[in-house]
Amino acid sequence: MIEVEFHRPISHGGLGIYLFDFKVGYNGKTFIAKPAKLEWLELDDYMAHANPFLEISRIDVDPFLKSIRNQLDERGVKSEPQTKLEGVLEATKFHLQDMRDLVFKKEAQCFGKTL
């Protein structure tokens, strides 16, 4: 199973990304991906079908993506849909409180009390 960990290197303040593979069939040994230098190539029309930067095996795709999601969650990075949903929930919470205030104020007025 592949897992991802993010760490901030002390030397330059960037982000270190580590890939671990926990091999069940290898006496429980843990493997780490070799460091690789990220190099950029200018994309032209002839490279429309360039090779991917990283390929993950079919059985490791879901654990790999979940591990990335967990690392992002730990750092407070939220996806756009998640941020929108939280905003809607917050607005709903305030709306419900406003409705409670109106209902209970009217109830109190019905009993001759004003809050």
N, C-alpha and C positions, 0 to 999 in steps of 0.2 A: 504494500500500500504506500502510495506516495503522499508525503506531507510537505507543506511549504511553511517556512518561517521567515519573517521579516525582522531585520535588526539594523539599527542605525550604526554604521561604522564611526568610531570616534575620530578617525583621521580627517574625513572630509564632509561629514554631516549629511551624506547621501543616504541611500538605503541599500542594505545588503539583503539579497534574496537567496535563501538556502533551500535546496530540494533534498529531502530525505526519502529513502526507500527502505521500508521495513520488510525484509524478505522472510516470509514464514518458512519457506522451504530451505533456507540456508542457516539452520540452527539458530534462528532468531536474530541473525546479524542485521545491523543497520548500515546502510550505505548512504553516502552523500555524493551529490553530483559534483563533477570536476568544475572548478572555476572556468568561466568562459568570458571572453571579451565581447561585449556587444558592439558590433560594427554596423554602420549604416551604409547602404548602397543607394545611389539615386535610381529611382524606379523609372524605367522607360517602357515604351510600347512592347519591346521584345521580352521584357521580364514580367509580363502580366501573369505568367504562371510560375513565378519564382517559388522555391522551396520554402516551407514554413520555418520560422525561427526555432520552434520547438515542437516536437511531436510527442504525444503521450499515448501509450497503449490503451486500447479499448477498456480493459479492466481497471485501469488507473484513472480514467477521465473523471468520474464522479468524485472519488476521494480527493483527487487533486483540486478540483474546483471548490469542493466544500472546504478544504484546507485554506485556500486563498480567501474564501468568504469569511472564515473564522478569523484569519489574520487581519482582514480589513475591519471586521466588527471590533476586534480588540483595540484598534487604533481610532475608532469612532468614525470611520469612513462609511457613509451610507449611500446606497444607490438612489438615483433620482426618484423611482417609484416609491421607495421606502420613505424618503423625505416628504414626498407629497402626501402619502398616507398618514404620516405622523401629523402633518399640518391639518388634514381633514379631521382627524381624531381630536386634536386640540380644539379646533373650532366647534366641533360637536359637543365637547365637554362644556365649553363656555355657554353654548346655546342651551343645553340642558339645565345649567345652573340658572340662566336667565328665566327659563320657563318655570323652574321650581320657585324662584323668587316671586314671580307673578302669581302663581297658583296659591302659594301660602299667604301672600299678602291679601288676596281676595278672600281666602278662607277666614283670615283674621278679621277682615272688615265685616264679614257676614255675622260674626259672633260679637260685633260691637267693639272690637279691639283693632287698633291700628298699630302695626309694628314700625 
